[in-house]
Amino acid sequence: MGKLQEFEITFDKNKEVYSAGESISGTVKIKLAHALLCKAIKVNCNGFCGITSKVNDTTWTMEEQYFNSSVSVADKGTLKEGEHTFPFKFLIPETAPTSFEGNYGRIVYRVRAFIDTPRFAKDYNTEKPFYMLRLLNLNEVPDGTSSSAVTQQFTYMLMKTGTIVLKAQADMKGYTPGQIIQVTALIHNQSGKNTGNMAASLMQRVTYEMKRPVHDLRTIAEVEGGVVKAGKEVEWKEQIIIPPLPQSSLVGCDLIKIEYYVKVSLKSPDVSLTLPIHIGNVSLDKKTALFQKSSSPPSPPPTSPSPPMKPPPHCHLALPLNPPPVPPRGPGCPPIIPPALPPADYQQGAEGGSPMNDGYPNKRQSQLVSPNAFSYAPGLFFPQNQQQNVPGTVPGGSPGATAPYPTGGAVAMPTPNILPPDYGTSSYPHEAPPSYDESCNT
């Protein structure tokens, strides 16, 4: 190995990640087999950004330097045989941006050591990189829109024209690695043709600022849903987990720009929109959901004075499946409100979606389009996975139990005592029976 047996840089406490404004210190260790003449031993600490138009090229088209400091740790003389250590310390500027490495450029920080020898002798040098992290606090990021909508017309079968309305929203403006993006999309297919599959993608776009800017676009993660049938309106929900990624903003760097957004699209026709988001290091203090929806429609105003808060003990507010004879109700007791019959077209939406009601969006379609996307939500109901119920039976009930109200094919009523009361002749305060949507939400 010659005279120089060891020449290395060591950081104090083996630390490799530093923050802006922090000091970096360590030692240079030199081990010699024989004495070595030297003019000086210098240690340098620098940080810079370089970009190019060729992939993985280190011949930079443009450069930007953040700091460059040098210190001499030994003067001209002779280094004796054996081990020598020289300490050093540098201060990192407050304006230094976060380290980054991409296909067309990088932000690099390093400590280098040099042994300058007399003329015609071999010079020696070594270097060790370190990493800079300038935290991005998402609470300090300006509020931006995380919702978008697009309407697009397209032609199919050469003559017919259709329209697709696509709306989408993310639940927050910024995320940290490991958090989950909740994406909600509403697709209205106003045509006579089924669409292609829905998809939501997390995209990264890195721009290298040159005379002709270079844009490096990557798909980080993608989830896919089902189709939207002709004439249907569907609500689709999905989740995307944020993997370890560089932060959105490289504050202090003018040559590299990093952006993230969620792309929601349909495979056919080609319709898409984007939802800009930020990825940082300090998460939001309070998760502010941008997309809020009431879980149930408002109750209609009562048509008569409200009943007492505590009904008398002899009032029966719920009926069992096979109840005993109902005793007469006392004064002030509210009537028994049974569930209403489902509409005749209930099963029509089980295969490809159902139309949206005027005051209450139907959530069932999004579950049917992509059942796997909703595995995180408990208690979901997928009709296509259920066995067909025999008319006159209650799902989950005991064998032989009869439904409280006749379905399409029922002709007999074994338990007449559980029929709904006659609202036309009731003399007690009552409300109108609930609609089908209200029954589903109770």
C-alpha positions as CSV (number, residue, x, y, z in Angstrom):
1,M,0.0,0.0,0.0
2,G,3.0,2.3,0.0
3,K,3.6,4.9,2.6
4,L,-0.1,5.8,3.2
5,Q,-1.8,2.9,4.9
6,E,-5.0,4.7,6.1
7,F,-6.6,8.0,5.2
8,E,-10.2,8.5,6.3
9,I,-12.7,11.0,7.6
10,T,-14.9,10.3,10.6
11,F,-17.8,12.4,11.9
12,D,-18.4,12.8,15.6
13,K,-20.8,10.2,17.0
14,N,-20.9,8.7,13.4
15,K,-23.6,11.3,12.6
16,E,-24.6,11.5,8.9
17,V,-27.7,13.7,8.8
18,Y,-27.5,17.4,9.7
19,S,-29.8,20.4,9.8
20,A,-29.4,23.9,8.4
21,G,-27.5,26.1,10.9
22,E,-25.9,23.1,12.6
23,S,-22.2,22.5,13.0
24,I,-20.5,19.4,11.6
25,S,-17.3,18.2,13.3
26,G,-15.0,15.2,13.1
27,T,-11.5,14.0,12.6
28,V,-9.1,13.1,9.7
29,K,-7.1,9.9,10.5
30,I,-3.8,9.2,8.7
31,K,-1.7,6.1,9.2
32,L,1.8,6.0,7.6
33,A,4.2,3.1,7.1
34,H,7.0,5.6,6.5
35,A,7.6,9.3,7.0
36,L,5.9,11.5,4.5
37,L,6.9,15.0,3.4
38,C,3.9,17.3,2.9
39,K,3.3,21.0,2.1
40,A,-0.1,21.1,3.9
41,I,-3.1,19.0,5.0
42,K,-6.4,20.7,4.3
43,V,-10.0,19.8,5.0
44,N,-12.8,21.2,2.9
45,C,-16.6,21.2,3.4
46,N,-18.9,22.2,0.6
47,G,-22.5,21.8,-0.8
48,F,-23.7,22.4,-4.3
49,C,-26.4,21.4,-6.9
50,G,-25.6,20.2,-10.4
51,I,-28.1,19.5,-13.2
52,T,-27.8,18.0,-16.7
53,S,-29.9,17.1,-19.7
54,K,-28.6,13.5,-19.8
55,V,-29.6,10.7,-17.4
56,N,-27.1,10.0,-14.6
57,D,-24.5,12.3,-16.1
58,T,-22.1,14.1,-13.8
59,T,-20.9,16.6,-16.4
60,W,-23.2,19.4,-15.1
61,T,-24.8,21.7,-17.5
62,M,-25.6,24.2,-14.7
63,E,-24.3,24.4,-11.1
64,E,-25.3,26.2,-8.0
65,Q,-23.0,26.4,-4.9
66,Y,-24.4,26.9,-1.4
67,F,-21.1,27.0,0.6
68,N,-17.5,26.1,0.3
69,S,-15.2,26.3,3.4
70,S,-11.6,25.1,3.9
71,V,-9.3,24.9,6.9
72,S,-5.6,23.9,7.1
73,V,-5.0,21.3,9.9
74,A,-1.3,20.9,9.3
75,D,1.5,23.1,7.8
76,K,4.5,22.2,5.8
77,G,6.7,19.6,7.3
78,T,7.3,15.8,7.7
79,L,4.6,13.4,9.0
80,K,6.3,10.7,11.0
81,E,5.6,7.0,10.8
82,G,2.5,5.9,12.7
83,E,-1.1,7.3,13.2
84,H,-2.1,11.0,13.1
85,T,-5.5,12.5,13.8
86,F,-6.6,16.1,12.9
87,P,-9.9,17.5,14.2
88,F,-12.1,19.8,12.1
89,K,-15.4,21.7,12.5
90,F,-17.6,23.6,10.0
91,L,-20.9,25.5,10.3
92,I,-23.6,24.7,7.8
93,P,-25.5,27.8,6.6
94,E,-29.1,28.4,7.4
95,T,-30.0,28.7,3.7
96,A,-28.7,25.2,2.7
97,P,-31.4,23.2,1.0
98,T,-32.3,19.5,1.6
99,S,-30.1,16.8,-0.1
100,F,-31.6,15.3,-3.2
101,E,-30.6,12.9,-5.9
102,G,-32.5,12.5,-9.2
103,N,-32.0,11.2,-12.7
104,Y,-30.9,14.6,-14.1
105,G,-29.4,16.3,-11.1
106,R,-28.5,16.2,-7.4
107,I,-27.8,18.3,-4.3
108,V,-24.6,17.1,-2.7
109,Y,-22.8,17.8,0.6
110,R,-19.4,16.4,1.4
111,V,-16.3,16.8,3.5
112,R,-12.9,16.3,1.7
113,A,-9.4,16.0,3.0
114,F,-6.2,16.7,0.9
115,I,-2.5,15.9,1.6
116,D,-0.4,18.3,-0.6
117,T,3.1,16.8,-1.3
118,P,6.2,18.4,-2.8
119,R,6.6,18.6,-6.6
120,F,6.7,15.3,-8.5
121,A,5.3,13.4,-5.5
122,K,1.8,11.8,-5.3
123,D,-1.0,13.9,-3.8
124,Y,-3.6,12.1,-1.6
125,N,-7.3,12.9,-1.1
126,T,-10.4,11.4,0.4
127,E,-14.0,12.4,0.9
128,K,-17.1,11.5,2.8
129,P,-20.7,12.6,2.1
130,F,-23.3,13.7,4.6
131,Y,-26.9,14.5,4.2
132,M,-28.8,17.8,4.9
133,L,-32.4,17.8,6.0
134,R,-34.4,21.0,6.0
135,L,-37.7,20.2,7.6
136,L,-40.9,21.2,5.7
137,N,-43.7,22.0,8.2
138,L,-47.0,21.3,6.5
139,N,-48.7,23.8,8.8
140,E,-46.8,26.6,7.2
141,V,-47.7,25.6,3.6
142,P,-50.3,28.0,2.1
143,D,-53.7,26.6,1.8
144,G,-54.5,25.3,-1.7
145,T,-57.4,23.6,-3.4
146,S,-57.4,19.8,-3.1
147,S,-60.6,19.4,-5.2
148,S,-61.2,19.6,-9.0
149,A,-63.9,18.9,-11.5
150,V,-64.0,18.3,-15.3
151,T,-66.7,17.7,-17.9
152,Q,-65.8,16.1,-21.2
153,Q,-67.7,15.1,-24.3
154,F,-66.7,12.2,-26.5
155,T,-68.0,10.4,-29.5
156,Y,-68.7,6.7,-29.7
157,M,-70.1,4.4,-32.4
158,L,-69.1,7.2,-34.9
159,M,-72.4,9.1,-34.5
160,K,-73.4,9.2,-30.8
161,T,-72.1,11.8,-28.4
162,G,-71.8,11.3,-24.7
163,T,-70.7,13.3,-21.6
164,I,-68.7,12.4,-18.6
165,V,-68.7,14.5,-15.4
166,L,-65.8,13.8,-13.1
167,K,-65.3,15.4,-9.6
168,A,-62.6,14.4,-7.1
169,Q,-61.3,15.6,-3.8
170,A,-58.5,14.7,-1.3
171,D,-59.0,14.9,2.5
172,M,-55.9,17.1,3.3
173,K,-53.6,19.5,1.7
174,G,-50.4,17.8,2.9
175,Y,-49.0,14.5,4.1
176,T,-45.9,12.9,5.6
177,P,-44.5,9.5,4.6
178,G,-46.6,6.7,6.1
179,Q,-49.9,8.7,6.1
180,I,-52.9,7.8,3.9
181,I,-54.5,9.9,1.2
182,Q,-58.3,9.5,1.2
183,V,-59.5,10.1,-2.3
184,T,-63.2,10.6,-3.1
185,A,-64.4,10.7,-6.7
186,L,-67.9,11.3,-8.2
187,I,-68.4,10.1,-11.8
188,H,-71.6,10.7,-13.7
189,N,-71.8,8.8,-17.0
190,Q,-74.3,10.7,-19.1
191,S,-73.8,8.5,-22.1
192,G,-75.1,5.2,-23.4
193,K,-71.7,3.5,-23.1
194,N,-69.9,1.9,-20.1
195,T,-66.7,3.6,-19.1
196,G,-63.3,1.9,-18.5
197,N,-61.9,1.3,-15.1
198,M,-61.3,4.2,-12.6
199,A,-57.8,4.8,-11.4
200,A,-56.1,7.1,-8.8
201,S,-52.3,7.6,-9.0
202,L,-49.8,9.4,-6.8
203,M,-47.5,11.3,-9.2
204,Q,-44.1,13.0,-8.7
205,R,-42.9,15.6,-11.1
206,V,-39.3,16.9,-10.8
207,T,-38.4,19.9,-13.0
208,Y,-34.7,20.7,-13.7
209,E,-34.5,24.4,-14.6
210,M,-32.3,24.9,-17.6
211,K,-32.7,26.8,-20.9
212,R,-35.0,24.0,-21.9
213,P,-36.4,22.6,-18.7
214,V,-36.4,18.9,-18.2
215,H,-39.4,17.3,-16.6
216,D,-39.0,13.9,-14.9
217,L,-42.5,12.4,-14.3
218,R,-43.0,9.2,-12.2
219,T,-46.0,7.2,-11.0
220,I,-45.3,6.5,-7.3
221,A,-48.4,4.4,-6.5
222,E,-51.7,3.5,-8.3
223,V,-55.0,2.0,-7.3
224,E,-57.8,0.9,-9.6
225,G,-61.5,0.6,-9.4
226,G,-64.3,-0.7,-11.6
227,V,-66.4,0.7,-14.4
228,V,-69.3,3.1,-14.5
229,K,-72.3,1.8,-16.4
230,A,-74.2,3.8,-19.0
231,G,-76.4,6.5,-17.5
232,K,-75.2,5.9,-13.9
233,E,-73.7,8.1,-11.3
234,V,-71.1,6.6,-8.9
235,E,-69.2,7.7,-5.8
236,W,-65.8,6.0,-5.5
237,K,-63.5,6.1,-2.5
238,E,-59.9,4.9,-2.3
239,Q,-56.7,5.1,-0.2
240,I,-53.1,5.7,-1.2
241,I,-50.3,5.1,1.3
242,I,-47.4,7.6,1.1
243,P,-44.1,5.8,0.8
244,P,-40.7,7.3,1.8
245,L,-40.3,10.3,-0.6
246,P,-38.3,13.5,-0.8
247,Q,-40.2,16.6,0.4
248,S,-42.1,18.8,-2.0
249,S,-40.1,22.0,-1.5
250,L,-36.4,22.3,-1.8
251,V,-36.2,25.8,-0.2
252,G,-32.9,27.5,-1.1
253,C,-32.5,25.6,-4.4
254,D,-33.3,27.4,-7.7
255,L,-32.4,24.6,-10.1
256,I,-34.6,21.7,-9.0
257,K,-38.4,21.8,-8.3
258,I,-40.4,18.9,-6.8
259,E,-44.2,18.6,-7.1
260,Y,-46.7,16.0,-6.1
261,Y,-50.3,15.5,-7.1
262,V,-53.0,12.8,-7.2
263,K,-54.3,12.0,-10.7
264,V,-57.9,10.6,-10.9
265,S,-58.8,9.2,-14.3
266,L,-60.9,6.9,-16.4
267,K,-59.3,4.5,-18.8
268,S,-62.0,5.0,-21.4
269,P,-62.9,7.6,-22.4
270,D,-59.7,9.4,-21.6
271,V,-60.8,11.8,-18.8
272,S,-58.5,12.9,-15.9
273,L,-58.0,15.6,-13.4
274,T,-55.2,16.4,-10.8
275,L,-55.3,17.2,-7.1
276,P,-52.1,19.0,-6.0
277,I,-50.8,17.9,-2.6
278,H,-47.6,18.6,-0.5
279,I,-45.3,16.0,1.1
280,G,-43.4,17.2,4.1
281,N,-41.7,16.2,7.3
282,V,-43.9,17.8,10.0
283,S,-47.5,16.6,9.8
284,L,-50.6,18.8,10.2
285,D,-51.5,19.6,13.8
286,K,-55.2,18.8,13.1
287,K,-56.5,16.7,10.3
288,T,-58.9,18.9,8.4
289,A,-61.2,16.9,6.2
290,L,-61.9,18.9,3.0
291,F,-64.7,16.6,1.9
292,Q,-67.5,16.4,4.5
293,K,-70.8,14.8,3.9
294,S,-73.8,14.3,6.2
295,S,-74.2,10.7,7.1
296,S,-78.0,11.0,7.1
297,P,-80.6,13.5,5.7
298,P,-82.3,15.9,8.1
299,S,-85.4,14.7,9.8
300,P,-88.7,16.2,8.6
301,P,-90.4,18.6,11.1
302,P,-93.0,16.9,13.2
303,T,-96.6,17.5,12.2
304,S,-97.9,17.4,15.8
305,P,-96.6,18.3,19.3
306,S,-93.6,16.2,20.3
307,P,-94.3,13.3,22.6
308,P,-92.9,13.2,26.1
309,M,-89.2,12.5,26.4
310,K,-89.9,9.4,28.5
311,P,-92.9,7.4,27.3
312,P,-95.0,5.5,29.8
313,P,-93.8,2.0,30.7
314,H,-96.7,0.4,28.7
315,C,-95.6,2.0,25.4
316,H,-93.9,-0.4,22.9
317,L,-91.4,1.4,20.7
318,A,-90.0,-1.6,18.9
319,L,-91.5,-5.0,17.8
320,P,-89.7,-8.3,18.0
321,L,-89.7,-10.7,15.1
322,N,-92.4,-12.9,16.6
323,P,-94.1,-10.7,19.1
324,P,-96.8,-11.5,21.6
325,P,-100.1,-9.7,21.2
326,V,-99.6,-6.0,21.5
327,P,-101.4,-4.5,24.6
328,P,-103.4,-1.3,24.0
329,R,-101.3,1.9,23.9
330,G,-101.9,4.6,26.5
331,P,-102.4,8.3,25.9
332,G,-99.3,10.1,24.7
333,C,-97.6,7.0,23.4
334,P,-96.0,7.5,19.9
335,P,-97.0,5.0,17.2
336,I,-94.8,2.2,16.1
337,I,-92.8,3.2,13.0
338,P,-92.0,0.2,10.8
339,P,-89.4,0.2,8.0
340,A,-90.8,1.0,4.6
341,L,-90.8,-1.5,1.7
342,P,-87.7,-1.2,-0.6
343,P,-88.4,0.2,-4.1
344,A,-89.1,-2.2,-6.9
345,D,-85.8,-1.4,-8.7
346,Y,-83.6,-2.1,-5.6
347,Q,-81.7,-5.0,-7.3
348,Q,-81.1,-3.1,-10.5
349,G,-78.2,-1.2,-9.1
350,A,-76.4,-4.3,-7.8
351,E,-74.5,-5.0,-11.0
352,G,-73.4,-1.6,-12.3
353,G,-74.6,1.3,-10.2
354,S,-77.8,3.0,-9.4
355,P,-79.0,6.5,-10.1
356,M,-78.4,9.2,-7.5
357,N,-81.3,10.4,-5.4
358,D,-82.1,14.0,-5.2
359,G,-81.1,14.7,-1.7
360,Y,-79.0,11.7,-0.8
361,P,-76.1,10.3,-2.8
362,N,-76.1,6.5,-3.1
363,K,-72.9,5.1,-1.6
364,R,-73.6,1.6,-2.6
365,Q,-72.3,2.0,-6.1
366,S,-68.7,2.8,-5.1
367,Q,-68.6,-0.3,-3.0
368,L,-69.9,-2.5,-5.8
369,V,-67.5,-1.0,-8.4
370,S,-64.4,-1.8,-6.3
371,P,-65.1,-4.0,-3.3
372,N,-61.4,-4.4,-2.5
373,A,-61.0,-0.6,-2.1
374,F,-63.3,-0.6,0.9
375,S,-61.9,-3.4,2.9
376,Y,-60.9,-0.9,5.5
377,A,-64.5,0.1,6.3
378,P,-66.4,-2.3,8.6
379,G,-69.9,-3.3,8.0
380,L,-70.1,-2.9,4.3
381,F,-72.7,-4.7,2.3
382,F,-72.1,-6.1,-1.2
383,P,-75.2,-7.6,-2.7
384,Q,-73.3,-9.5,-5.5
385,N,-71.5,-11.6,-2.8
386,Q,-74.7,-12.5,-0.9
387,Q,-76.9,-15.5,-1.6
388,Q,-80.4,-14.8,-2.9
389,N,-82.8,-14.8,0.1
390,V,-85.9,-16.9,-0.1
391,P,-89.0,-14.8,-0.2
392,G,-90.6,-14.4,3.2
393,T,-87.4,-14.9,5.2
394,V,-85.3,-12.4,7.1
395,P,-81.5,-12.5,6.5
396,G,-79.7,-13.6,9.6
397,G,-83.0,-14.8,11.3
398,S,-83.9,-18.2,12.7
399,P,-85.1,-20.9,10.2
400,G,-88.8,-20.5,9.5
401,A,-89.0,-16.9,10.7
402,T,-91.2,-14.8,8.5
403,A,-90.7,-11.3,7.3
404,P,-92.8,-8.6,9.0
405,Y,-94.1,-7.3,5.7
406,P,-94.9,-9.2,2.6
407,T,-92.4,-9.2,-0.3
408,G,-93.3,-9.6,-4.0
409,G,-94.3,-13.3,-3.8
410,A,-95.7,-13.6,-0.3
411,V,-99.5,-14.3,-0.1
412,A,-99.9,-15.3,3.5
413,M,-99.3,-13.5,6.7
414,P,-98.7,-15.8,9.6
415,T,-98.2,-13.0,12.2
416,P,-101.0,-10.5,11.7
417,N,-100.2,-8.8,15.0
418,I,-97.1,-7.1,13.6
419,L,-98.8,-5.3,10.8
420,P,-98.2,-1.5,10.8
421,P,-100.9,0.6,12.6
422,D,-103.6,2.3,10.6
423,Y,-102.3,5.9,10.4
424,G,-105.5,7.2,9.0
425,T,-107.6,6.4,12.1
426,S,-105.0,6.8,14.8
427,S,-106.0,9.4,17.3
428,Y,-102.5,9.8,18.9
429,P,-99.8,12.1,17.7
430,H,-97.7,10.5,15.0
431,E,-95.3,11.1,12.2
432,A,-95.4,10.0,8.6
433,P,-93.7,6.6,8.0
434,P,-90.0,7.0,6.9
435,S,-88.9,6.8,3.3
436,Y,-86.6,4.0,2.1
437,D,-83.5,6.2,2.3
438,E,-84.4,7.2,5.9
439,S,-84.9,3.5,6.8
440,C,-81.5,2.7,5.4
441,N,-79.8,5.4,7.5
442,T,-81.5,4.5,10.8
